[in-house]
Amino acid sequence: MAPPAPAPPPPPAFTSTISEITPDLAARMSSSWREGCPVPLADLRYVTVTHHDFAGDAVQGELVVHADSADAMVAVFHALWDAGYPIRSLRLVDDFGGSDDASMAADNTSALNCRAVTGGTRWSEHAYGRAIDVNPVENPYVLGRHVAPPAGREFADRPDAPGVIHDDDVVVQAFASVGWEWGGDWSSPIDYQHFSATGR
């Protein structure tokens, strides 16, 4: 009699870490943070979280946020993990030379970036580590006929497709549970990818 087949391995579990910015990481972050940014490195935290990719595989992602937002982001990504929500890429914007356009074009979810608001001069909430852009292709920035990134145009009418964020869905609820607001609720521009602690 053949032995019973081995049990399948258990599904991967969600894991996370929160740590201070080390000198090596600070060197890596040279395109997203510099002297004169509104938050010192000591007040930022490096966070790793497990997420599902669009193939359903478990991937360890990374982001940098303000120290006062680190626990909240772990809670959010744990909820997204439990819900099976897919994230295409979760890497520091420094992997794209600090370019918001390049990060969006790669459908990369990112948080800290010491830059001005789109089309303005004041600091973006990303410069404070209190904002994140989620799946930018599926959730583009829309201002009139302008759509960013350009590949997001097919998602501007909000189809029911993987990664697309809809009003009051699991993604919006996960961020709302930690007090973060969604740019998809704005009237103009409408920033479907954007969540922030301040609502800006």
C-alpha positions as CSV (number, residue, x, y, z in Angstrom):
1,M,0.0,0.0,0.0
2,A,1.4,3.4,-1.0
3,P,2.2,5.8,1.7
4,P,-0.2,8.8,2.0
5,A,0.8,11.8,0.0
6,P,2.5,14.5,2.0
7,A,0.3,17.4,3.1
8,P,0.7,20.5,1.0
9,P,2.9,23.2,2.6
10,P,1.0,25.8,4.5
11,P,0.3,29.1,2.7
12,P,2.9,31.8,3.3
13,A,2.2,34.1,6.3
14,F,2.2,37.8,6.4
15,T,5.4,39.2,7.9
16,S,6.6,42.7,8.6
17,T,9.5,44.7,10.0
18,I,10.0,48.3,11.1
19,S,13.5,49.7,11.5
20,E,15.4,53.0,11.7
21,I,17.2,54.3,8.6
22,T,20.8,52.9,8.6
23,P,23.7,54.7,7.0
24,D,23.6,52.1,4.1
25,L,19.9,52.7,3.6
26,A,20.4,56.5,3.8
27,A,23.0,56.2,1.0
28,R,20.5,54.2,-1.1
29,M,17.9,56.9,-0.5
30,S,20.0,59.7,-2.0
31,S,17.4,60.4,-4.7
32,S,14.3,60.5,-2.3
33,W,15.8,62.3,0.7
34,R,18.4,65.0,1.1
35,E,19.4,67.8,3.5
36,G,16.6,70.4,3.6
37,C,13.8,67.9,3.4
38,P,11.0,68.6,5.9
39,V,11.5,65.4,7.9
40,P,14.9,64.3,9.3
41,L,16.1,60.7,8.7
42,A,15.8,60.0,12.4
43,D,12.0,60.5,12.1
44,L,11.6,58.1,9.2
45,R,11.3,54.3,9.3
46,Y,12.0,51.5,6.8
47,V,9.1,49.1,6.7
48,T,8.9,45.7,5.0
49,V,5.6,43.9,4.4
50,T,4.5,40.8,2.6
51,H,2.1,41.3,-0.3
52,H,0.5,39.4,-3.1
53,D,1.6,40.1,-6.6
54,F,-0.6,39.9,-9.7
55,A,0.3,36.3,-10.2
56,G,-0.8,35.5,-6.6
57,D,2.7,34.9,-5.3
58,A,3.9,36.2,-2.0
59,V,6.4,39.0,-2.3
60,Q,8.3,41.0,0.4
61,G,7.9,44.7,-0.4
62,E,9.5,47.8,1.2
63,L,8.6,51.4,1.8
64,V,9.8,54.3,3.9
65,V,7.3,56.3,5.9
66,H,7.3,58.7,8.8
67,A,7.9,57.0,12.2
68,D,4.4,58.0,13.3
69,S,2.9,56.1,10.3
70,A,4.9,52.9,10.4
71,D,2.6,50.8,12.6
72,A,-0.4,52.1,10.6
73,M,1.1,51.0,7.3
74,V,1.9,47.5,8.7
75,A,-1.8,47.3,9.7
76,V,-3.0,48.4,6.3
77,F,-0.8,46.0,4.4
78,H,-1.7,43.1,6.7
79,A,-5.4,43.8,5.9
80,L,-4.6,43.9,2.1
81,W,-2.7,40.7,2.4
82,D,-5.7,39.0,4.2
83,A,-8.0,40.3,1.5
84,G,-5.8,39.0,-1.3
85,Y,-5.4,42.4,-2.9
86,P,-2.6,42.4,-5.5
87,I,0.3,44.9,-5.6
88,R,2.4,45.0,-8.7
89,S,5.6,46.3,-7.1
90,L,6.4,47.8,-3.7
91,R,9.9,49.3,-3.9
92,L,11.6,52.5,-2.8
93,V,11.3,55.3,-5.4
94,D,15.1,55.4,-5.3
95,D,15.0,52.3,-7.5
96,F,13.6,54.6,-10.2
97,G,16.1,57.4,-9.6
98,G,13.6,59.3,-7.4
99,S,11.4,59.9,-10.5
100,D,7.7,59.8,-9.7
101,D,7.0,59.4,-13.4
102,A,9.3,56.4,-13.7
103,S,7.9,54.8,-10.6
104,M,4.3,55.3,-11.7
105,A,5.1,53.9,-15.2
106,A,6.5,50.8,-13.6
107,D,3.2,50.5,-11.6
108,N,5.3,50.8,-8.4
109,T,3.6,51.5,-5.1
110,S,5.8,53.9,-3.1
111,A,5.6,56.3,-0.1
112,L,8.5,58.7,0.8
113,N,9.7,61.0,-1.9
114,C,11.0,64.4,-1.0
115,R,9.3,66.4,-3.8
116,A,6.8,69.1,-4.4
117,V,3.1,68.5,-5.0
118,T,2.2,67.7,-8.6
119,G,2.1,71.0,-10.5
120,G,2.9,73.1,-7.4
121,T,5.8,74.3,-5.2
122,R,4.8,73.3,-1.6
123,W,6.0,70.0,-0.2
124,S,4.0,66.9,-1.1
125,E,2.7,64.8,1.7
126,H,5.1,62.2,0.3
127,A,8.0,64.4,1.4
128,Y,6.8,63.9,5.0
129,G,6.4,60.1,4.7
130,R,2.7,60.4,5.3
131,A,1.4,59.5,1.8
132,I,1.5,56.4,-0.4
133,D,0.6,55.8,-4.1
134,V,-0.9,52.3,-4.7
135,N,-0.8,50.5,-8.1
136,P,-0.5,53.8,-10.1
137,V,-1.3,52.3,-13.5
138,E,-4.6,50.7,-12.3
139,N,-5.2,53.9,-10.2
140,P,-4.1,56.9,-12.2
141,Y,-3.9,60.6,-11.4
142,V,-6.6,62.3,-13.5
143,L,-6.9,66.1,-14.1
144,G,-9.3,66.9,-17.0
145,R,-8.0,64.9,-20.0
146,H,-4.5,64.5,-18.4
147,V,-3.9,61.0,-17.0
148,A,-0.7,59.9,-15.3
149,P,0.8,57.5,-15.9
150,P,-0.2,57.3,-19.5
151,A,-0.8,53.6,-19.2
152,G,-3.5,54.3,-16.7
153,R,-5.8,55.8,-19.3
154,E,-7.5,52.5,-19.8
155,F,-8.3,52.4,-16.1
156,A,-9.5,56.0,-15.8
157,D,-13.2,54.9,-16.1
158,R,-12.6,52.5,-13.1
159,P,-13.2,49.0,-14.5
160,D,-13.7,46.1,-12.2
161,A,-10.2,44.7,-12.7
162,P,-7.5,43.4,-10.4
163,G,-5.7,46.2,-8.5
164,V,-8.3,48.8,-9.3
165,I,-9.5,50.7,-6.2
166,H,-13.2,51.5,-5.8
167,D,-15.1,53.6,-3.4
168,D,-15.4,51.9,0.0
169,D,-13.6,48.7,-1.1
170,V,-11.1,46.8,1.0
171,V,-8.3,49.1,0.2
172,V,-10.2,52.3,1.0
173,Q,-11.5,50.7,4.2
174,A,-8.0,49.5,5.2
175,F,-6.5,52.9,5.0
176,A,-9.6,54.5,6.6
177,S,-9.1,52.2,9.6
178,V,-5.9,54.0,10.4
179,G,-7.3,57.5,9.5
180,W,-5.8,57.9,6.0
181,E,-7.9,59.4,3.3
182,W,-8.2,58.5,-0.4
183,G,-7.5,60.9,-3.3
184,G,-10.2,59.1,-5.3
185,D,-12.7,61.1,-3.3
186,W,-11.2,64.4,-4.6
187,S,-13.1,66.4,-7.2
188,S,-10.2,67.8,-9.2
189,P,-7.7,66.4,-9.6
190,I,-8.8,62.9,-8.8
191,D,-5.8,60.9,-7.5
192,Y,-7.0,57.3,-7.4
193,Q,-3.6,55.9,-6.3
194,H,-3.1,58.4,-3.4
195,F,-3.7,57.9,0.3
196,S,-2.5,60.2,3.0
197,A,-2.7,60.9,6.7
198,T,-3.8,64.5,6.1
199,G,-6.2,64.1,3.2
200,R,-3.9,66.2,1.0
